[in-house]
Amino acid sequence: MNELRLYGTVGSSFWDEEYFTARQVREQLDGMSGPLTLRLNSGGGIATEGQAIYSALRAYEGEVHIIVEGIAASAASLIAMAGDTITMTLGAIMMIHDPASWGVDGRGTEEDHLQAAKGLGVIASAYAGIYAKHAGISVDEARAIMKAETYFDGPAAVEAGFATSAEGKGVASAPAAFDYRIYGHAPTQLLAAASAIQRQRPFSAVLAMMAGAAISTAITGDHTMANPPVSAETTAENDNQDDRKEDDTSTNGETTASESGPAGEGQGEDDAGDAEATLGADAVAILHLCERKGLGVGPALEMIGRGLTCAQAAAELQGTQMTITNRGPRARIQRDERDTSRVGMTGAIQAQLQGKRDVTGPASAYMGMSIVEMAAASIGHRGPMRNWGEKEQVMMQAMHTTSDFPAIFENALNKQLLEKYQLAAPTYRQISRKRNFRDFRPMPLVRTGDFPTLQPIKESGEIKWGTFGESREQALISSYGVGVTISRQMMINDDLGAIDEVLSNYGMTVALFEESTFYAFALAAVMADGNAIFHATHGNLASGGSASAINTDAVAKGRAAMRKQKSIDGNTLNIVPNILLVGPDKETEAEMFVATITPTATANVNPFSGKLTPVVAAEIAGNAWFLLSSANPCWIHGYLEGAEAPRLRTEEPFGRQGLSMTLEHDFGMGAADYRGGYKNNGA
């Protein structure tokens, strides 16, 4: 099971706290397949980063199971909506609100503010659409929840449709480090959880940093809108409240949700003035200074947070030309290091087999390594590999020890074998229906007409009970296998081209094996009544005297015979053929018969033109031809559930003769019903 942990702020770090970005998430997903468990604990962050992460998770091919640990607020709550299942752990909180932007000093023309509002409206509408779809509510209802800045515990989130389950047992996780004072209605427990953040950097510095991110957007276009949903007036009011708390012991240092809400009338102008004082010209100048030096936003925000003047910042940066990015701890996007190594090596080997060079995710770290070098890395080998003997010794150790390399190499080969196998297109899949087997026991087959037909209901309201017709047909599945050897020369020489050729040959060989095995059974199949599938007693075999070439009269007789077939209960089935199955000797004749040609006379009209699809199987010898219905197939084929392709399995450790493996495959088939086909022995 793949697992990611998204802990911290979405998109950037404002208080030296943990954070994660959309790019990091995409890189991790690139190396994964199958079900994914994502553990989420985030107070929010940059709105557009949250939307990008949501999109990346929705595009992931496997199932996504999201577990909210602690909190999923703001942009993080949108990320949670990407889950096929969303579980709220004990004590977890989800918060949904309107995205917001911070400006600097309140400056900007009317047009600037209108454009900013328009941008926020676009983001809010996108968020509302996602929330509405997941919860099964209207977009307007979702917007109302967002505008109210709504907090949900586990059961409430489930009831509202924003989660699928809530855990009632276990140990509650602490909310992610975040200064929840930036939200207008944060509950008391979240405000208390922000104390560590508050000690790290004063709230006024946080305001500067948030505003600084917005300035950078205007300067460079490299950063997206920040996501704290309160106004400058609210922020200043919170600062004033913090000052008052030092003198008011009755509050015991606690802040209620209402205290962190919007400021009342009459205070806005003074509070905005405080914000302007905090965000003076020095902050803007430092941002421009760092931009000119190519340092990005991170160092600028750090210096603004320390309260440096522009002159002090210039003195620190004198002579500096290096680029600094992503200040603060990186995201806690974690998997077990061993799992990441496995995924990376597997992806690198497969990419090298395919001739790819530009890859992302964990595989990129191993693309420059040979097979032997990856084997050495898997066992922690640090010594030299200067000659054949030393390389072989490393390979022997990697294959004989408890290292992961045998499984890594086997997995990469299996992925490549699957790709080669899927490129094959055996014809039997066009005339047979796929039904997988749960186990190796015979699988009973339900035939056309086995389900009882409807009966008239009398005035008394009595409904007659029908019975299923007896079906004795069965399908069987068998296991097949053969030994495969990857020579030690191929592995030590890193001859991936030769290995890929071996896999290509085996992928095609398995498909051809299925083709020949299927037709050998299908054309000679015997039904439960003891007669061949195509037999006069079944009404689906042209008599010897009427055997003919493929022409209108012969095909018309076959179609009529199929339409007249009756179910087990004696009901006419009216089956219509749409496939013309032939062997190589009849291929041209079949193609000419079904070709669309505009006739010059009514007598030359071919009523079957465009109604039959020719399928050519090399296993059909002679002149015989068949009419088949894809809607009522005569045969079924299938695989063991969970093993729908050939697979390689390590048989012996690496030795003098190379890496010995077995190629195994489970494949089954059965004759389901004779009514969907008709045979003419041809002429």
N, C-alpha and C positions, 0 to 999 in steps of 0.2 A: 504494500500500500504506500503510495507517494504521500508525503506530508510537507506542507509549507506552514511557516509561522509568520504572520504579518503583525508585528508588535511595534507600536510607536506612531509617529505622525505621518500622514499621507503626503508624500511628495517632497518634503524638506524638513529641516530641523530649525526650530526657533529658540530653543532653550538648551542646546547641547543634548537633547534627548534622542532616543532612537527614532529612526524614520525609515521609510521604504518608498521606492519609486516604481512607476509603471514599467520602466525599462528593466529594472531588476526582476520584477515579477515575470515579464515576458521571457527574459533569458532563462529563468528557472523552468518555466513551462515548456520551453523548446526541448528540453532533455527528458521530458516525461511522457508517459502513456499509461492508460488505464485509470482506475478510480483515484481521485485526489481528495485528501482531507486537508482543509485550510483552517488553521486556528487564528482567529482575529481578535486583537485587543488594541483599539486605536481610538483616540479622542477626536479624530478628524484631521483636516489639513486642507490641501489644495483641491478645489472642486474638480477641475479638469483632469488632474492626476487620478482621482477616484473613479471618474468616468472611464478613463483609459484602462485602468486595472479591471473594472467591471467588464469591459468589452473583451479584454484578453482572456478572462476566465470563461466568459460565455462562448468564446471561440474554441476553447479547449475541447478536444474530442471525447475525453472520458467524463464520467460523472464527477461532479464537484460537490463535496459535502463540507459545509462551512459550520464551524463551531465558534460561537461568540464567547470569548473568555474575558470577563471584566467589562468591556464596553465596545460598542460599535456606534460611534456618533458621527453626525455630519457626513463627510465624504466616505467614511468607513461604513456607514449604514448602507450606502449605495453598493459598495463592494459586496456586502453580505447578500444583496439581492441576486447575485450571480450564482448562488448555490442551488443545486437540485434539491438539497435538504439544508435547512438552517436550524441549528440547535443552539438554544440559549442555555448556558451553564448556570448553575446555582448563583444567584446574585447578579447576573449579567444585566446590563442596561443597553437599550438601543435608543438612539435619539435621531429624530428626523426633523429637518428644518430647511428654510430657504437659504441657498448659498448667498454669501455677501462679499463685499470688497472693501478694502481699506484705502483711503486716499491720504495725501500728505498735506497738512495745514489747511485742509478744506479747499485748496486752490483748484482752479480749473474753470474754463469757460462753460457757458450753458451747454454748448455742443459737446464738450468733454463729458459732462455729467450725464447728458442724454445718451451718449454712446455707451458709457459705462453701464447705465441702467438697462439699455437694450441688450448688452452682452450678458448681464445677470439674468435677464428674462429668458434668454435662450437656454442658459444652463439650467435654470429653475424648471423650465418646461421639459427639458430632457430628463431631469431627475424625476419630476412628477410622473412622466410617462412610464418610467421603470417601476416606481413604487406602485402605481395604479395597476399595472399589468400583474405584478407579483401578488398583490393583495386582493385582486378581483374587484377593484373599486374604480370610480370614475377619476379622470384627471383632476377635475375640480375638487373632489373629495380629498385627493392626495395633496393638492395645493393648500387646502385648508389645514391639514395636519402639519404641513411644512411651515406655514406662516405662524402657527401657534407654537412652534418649537416644542414638539411633543416627545416626552420620555416614556419608554415602555420597559417594564420588567419582563421576565421570560413569559409567564402566562399571558400577560397583556399583549405581547408581540405576537404570540400564537393566535390569540383571539382576533387581533386586527388583521391577520393574514401576512404579517411581515416575518414570521418564523414558522417552522413546521413542528418543532417540539421544544419542550423546556425541561431541563433536568431538575429534579427536586432533591437530589442527594449529592454529597461530595463537599469539597472545600471551595468556597468562593474565591475567585481570582481578583486581585486588586486591579482597578482600572489603570490603563496605560498612563504614564506620566504626561501630563498636559495641563495647561493653565485654563481650567474650565471657566474662569471669570470672564473670558471673552464671549461666553454665551449668555443670552439675556435671562434665562430662567433655569440655570443649572441648579440641581438639588444640592442640599447641604453636604451630602456625603462626597459629591464630586468636588465641591469647593475645598473640602478638607483634604481630599486626595491631592490637590494641587500645591500643597504647602512646600514640598521639596522643590518644585519648579520655582515658586515664588522666592525661595531663599537663593536660588542660583542666579536669578536676574530680576531686578525690579520691574514692576508692571509697566512703568513708563518706558523702560528699555524695550520691553516686548512690543509695545505700541510702535516704537521707532522701527524695530525690525520688520514688523508686519507691513508697515507703511513703506519701508525700504524695498520690500519685495515688489510692491506695486509700482514704485518709481522705476525699478529695474525693467519692468515690463515695458514702460513707456520709452525707456532708453534703448534697449536692445531687442525686445521682442522674444527673448530667450526663455522667459519664465511666465507661467500662467497665473491667474488670479488667486490670491489667497482666500481662505474660506471662513474667517471668523464672523459670525452673523450678528454683530452689534455695531452701533454707530460710535463715532468719536465722542459724542456726548455721554453715552453709556460708559465708555471706558474712563473718561475723566471722572464721572460720578463714582465709579468703583475706586479710583485712586483716592478721592476725597473720603470715601467710606473707610478705606484702609487707615487713613490718617486719624479719623475720628475714633477708630477702634482702640488706638493706643491709649486714649484718654477715657474710654467708656468701658469700665470693667464689667458692666451688666451684661454685655454680649458674650463674654467669655471667649472672645476671639473667633466666634462663629459668624458665618454669613448665610442668610437665608436666600431662597430662590428669588423672592421678591426684591431683596436688596440688590441683587445683581441685575435687575431688570432695567429698562430704559429710564433715563432721567426725567424728572417732571418739568413742566413748563417753568420758565423763569430762570432755570439753571443752565440751559443750553449754551447761551452766549459765553458765560464765564467759564464753563467747562471746556468749550471749544477753544477759548483763549489759553487755558492750561495746556491743551493738546498742542497748540501752535508753539507754545514755549518749549514743549518737549521736542517737537519736530522742527527745529530751526534750520537755518541755512547750512550749518555744519553737516547735518545728516545728508543733505542733498549733495554738498560739495564732496564729501567722502565717497559717496556712491559714484560720482563722476570721476573722481581721482582713481578709484580701483578699476573702473571701466577702462580708462585710458591705459592703465598698466596691464590690462588683460587678465586681471585677477578674478573677475566674476563678482557675484553678489556676496558669497559667503564671507570673505574677509571684511567687506564693508559692513555687513550686519554685525559682525563680531566687534568691530571697533566702535560702531554706534552704540552697541549694547554696553560697552565699557565706559561710554560717556566722553570719548576723545573729541577734541576739537579738530577742525580740518588741519591746522598747523601741526598738531601732535601726530595725526595720522600720516601726514606727508613725511614727517621726520622718521617715523617707523618704516615707511615704505621706500625711503630713499635708496635707489639702486636696485630695487626689487623688480624683476620682470617675469617671475615664475607664475604659473597658473595654479591656483588653489581651489579645489572644488569639494562639495559635499562635506563641509565642516560638521562635526558632531558624529556620534556613532552611526555606523551604517545600519541598514535595516536588519532586524532580526528575521531574515528570511532563511529559515534553517531546515535542513534535512540532515540526517545522519551523514557525517563526512564520508563514511564508507559507502553509503548508498549513492551519494553524489559521484564518487569515484567510479562506481560500477556503471552508472548511467553515462558518465562522460566517456569512459573507455569503450563501452558498447557502441555509443553513437559515433565515436571517432573511427573505430574499425569498420563499421558499416559505411560511413561516409567515404573512407579511403577505398573500400571495395567498389563503391559507386563512382569513384573518380572525382568526388566533390572536394573542394578546397575551402570554400567560404561557408563556414558553419557558425552557429551561435550556441549559447548555453554551455553546459558542462563539457560538451564534446570539444569545444574550441581549445581547451587547455591541453588536450592530448593529440591534436591534429599533427603536430610536428614530430611525434614519436613513431618509431617503428613498432612492429609487434613485439619484438624482443625487449625494447625499451619499456613498453607498457607492462610486459610481464615482470621486468625488473622493478618497476614502480609498485606493482601489486604486492611484492614481497619485501619492499623496503631496501632493495639492493643498492648499494652505493659504490661498489667496486668497479674496476675497468671491465670493458667488454671489447677487447682489442682484436680478438680472432674468433674463428669458428668454434673452437673448444670452449672458450669462456661464454660465448653466446648460448651454446648448447647446454652448458651447465646451468645457466640462469633459467633456461626454458624447462629443464628437468626439475629444478627446485620449484618453479612456479606451478608446474603441473602435479608434483608429488606432495607438496605441502598443503596446509589448510587455507591457502590463499584463495582469493576470489577469481583468479584469472581463468581457470577452466570454465567456470560458469559464465564469465564475461565473454570469452571467446565463443563459447557455444551459443550464447544468446545473440551475439552479433551475426554469427553464421545463420542462425534460425531466422532472424529478421530478413537477411538477404535472400535466403532460400524461399521464404514466404513471398517476397516481392517477385522473384523469378517465376514461382509457381502461379501467382496470380496473373502474370502476363499471358499464360497459356489460355486458350479458349477451346476446350474440347466440345464437340458438337452434341454430346449426349445431354449437356445442360440445357439445350434448346428444346428437347423433346421430353424431358423428365422433370418432375417436381421435387424440390429439395425438402426433405424432412429429416431432421437430425435425430439420433438415437440417444436416449438417456443412459443406456447401459448396453451390455452385450446380449441381452435376452432378445428373442424374436419379437418384432414389433408388429402387432395386428394392424391391418389396414382397413379403413372404412371406405367402401366403394360408393360410386354414384348411385343414388336412389336408396341407400340404406336408411336414411332418415324418413320416418313415416310421413305420408302426405296428409294434408288438411282434410277434415271431414265436416260435413254440414252439421250445424247445431239445430236440434229440434226445438219446437215451441216450449218444451219443458225446460230448456236451457241445459240439457245434459250434453256434456262434451265427451265424445268417444275417445278412448285411449288407443293410440297406435303402438306398434312394436317395431323395433329395429330389425331389418332383414339380417339374416345370419351371414356374416362375413368371415371366411376362413383363410383369406389371403394374409401372408406375412412377409415382412422384410427382414433380412439378416445382415448383420455387420460383421466384418472380419478384420483382423489385424495383419498387417504386412510389414516386412522389414528386410533390410539388406545392410551389409557392412560398408562403411565409407572410410577412406584413409586420406588424411591431409598429411603429405610427406613432411618430414623434418626439414628438407631442403627448402620447401615452399615457405615454411614459417620463419626459419632463421634468415633466409634471403629476403624476407618481407615481400614475397612474390604474390601480392594480392591479386594481380591480374589472373594468374593461374588458379588461385583459389576461387575467384569469382566465376571462372569458366567451369570449374567443377560444379559449383552451385547452380549455374545456369543449366548445365546438362541434367543435373538431378531434378531441378524444378520442372523441366520439360518432360523428363522421363516419367515422373510421377503422374503428370497430366495424361500422357499417352497410355500409361498403365491403367488409369481409371477408364479411359476411352475403350481400350480393348477389353477390359474386364466387364464393363457395362454391356457392350454389344454382344459379347459371347454369351452372357446370361439372357439379355433382353430378347434377342431374336429367337431363342430356343426355350424361352420360359414356359413352364407348365403351371396351369392354374390349379386351384384346389379341387376342381372337378375331375382332374386327371387328364384333361385335354390341353394341347398346346395353346398358347395365347391367341394365335391366329389359326382358327379351325372352323370347318364348315358348321359344326354344331353351335358355334358362337355367332354365326352370321356375319363374320368379318373377313372371309377369305373367298376371293374369286375362284370359281371352279376351274378345273383344268382347261375346259373348252373355252372359257371366256377370258383366260389369261391373255393379255395383250400389251402392246406398247402404250405409252402415255398419250392418250388422246381424249377428246371431249366425251365420247360415249363411255369409255372405260372409267374415267374419273367420275362421270355422272352416276354410274352404277354404284361406285364406292361411296359417294356422298349420300345417295339414297339409302344405302344399307346402314350407314351411320345414323342418319336421321331416324330410322325405324327402330333403332335399338331400344329395348325396354329395361326398366330398372328391375331390381329383385322383386318388387311388389307389382310388376306388370304395367307400370306407367311409361308412356312414350317419352324418351329423353330429348329428342330433336337435337342431337349433337351435330355441330357443323365443323368440318375439317378446315384447318388453316395452314397446315404444314405438309409439304410433299417431300418425303424422305427417300433418298436414292443412294446408290453406290456410284463409284467413279465411272462405270460403264454407261450410266444413264444420266450423268450430270448435264451434258449439253442438251439432251432431249428434254430434260426437266426445265432448264433455263429458257429454251425456246418456247415451251408450252406456256409458261407463266409470263412471258414477256408482254409488255403493253404495246400493241400495234394497232394503228387505226385501220380498220378493214374498209375495203371498197364496195363490199356487198354484204347484205345481211347474213347470208349463209356462211360467211367467213368469220363471223363474230365468235370470239372465244369467251364464254361466260365466266371462265375461271381466271381470266387475266387480272392480275393484281390482287387476287383473293387467296392465293397460295404462296407460301414462302418456301423455296427449295432449301433443303438441308442435305449436305453430302457427307456421308460417313465412309471412310476407306474400308471399314470392316464389313460392309455389305458387298457381297460378291454377286456377279451375274446381273441379270436383268430385273430382279425383283424391285418393286417400288411400293411405298406405303403412304396412305393418307392418315394424318394424325390430328388430334385436337389438343392444343395447349391448355384449353380450359378444362378438359377431361383427360388428363394424361394416363397412358397405359402403365407407366412405370414411375417409381420414386427412387431417389438416391439420397444419400446423406452421410454424415460424419458423426463421430462421437461428440456430444455437446462439450464445448470448451477445447476441442482438438480438431478444428476444421481445416487443418493444413498439415502437410508432412512436417516432421520435426527431427532434428538431430539430437542425439543423446551421447554424451561422452561414455565410451565403453571401457577404455583403458587409459592409464596415464601416458604422457609423452614418453616415447622410448626410441629405440634405434630405428624402428620402422615408421616413426612419426606419430601423429595423433589419430588413434582409432576411434571411430564413432559408429553408431548405428543410425540408419535412416528408417524411421518408423512412420506408419500411416494407417489410420483406421478408416475403412470405406465400406459402405453397405448399399444394398439395392433390393428392390422387390418389384414383382408384377402386381400392380394395384387393381387393374380392371381391363378387360378386353374391349369394352364398349367404345373406348375413345380412339380406336384404330381400325384400319382396313388394309389388307395385303393383297397385292396382285403379283403373281410370279413373273409377269412381264414376258415380252417377246422381242 
